[in-house]
Amino acid sequence: MPNAIALAEITAVPLGMDLPALGAFVGGEVIWHAAHNHQVKVRLDEWPAADE
């Protein structure tokens, strides 16, 4: 769905890492969705360090 809105759940950040930057590519798992308003909730698995 091209106009879906994703809500990311971040429960912990690895020591020494910052939150993902705007526009960064991250990996995760869809853990919830609402078809009526095209929303998904994503649990982030990992993202690159700021210097990558």
C-alpha positions, 0 to 999 in steps of 0.5 A: 500500500503506497500510502500506508503509515508506519508507526515504529516501536523502539523498546531499546537502543543498543549502547552507543547508538542513536535513533535512526536518522530521518530517511534511514533504511531500517529493518523490522517486523510488522506486529499490527495493522489496521486495514481501514486506515492503512496503518502498520506498527513495526518493531525495529530489529536493527538500523545502521550506525550513524557512521555507516 
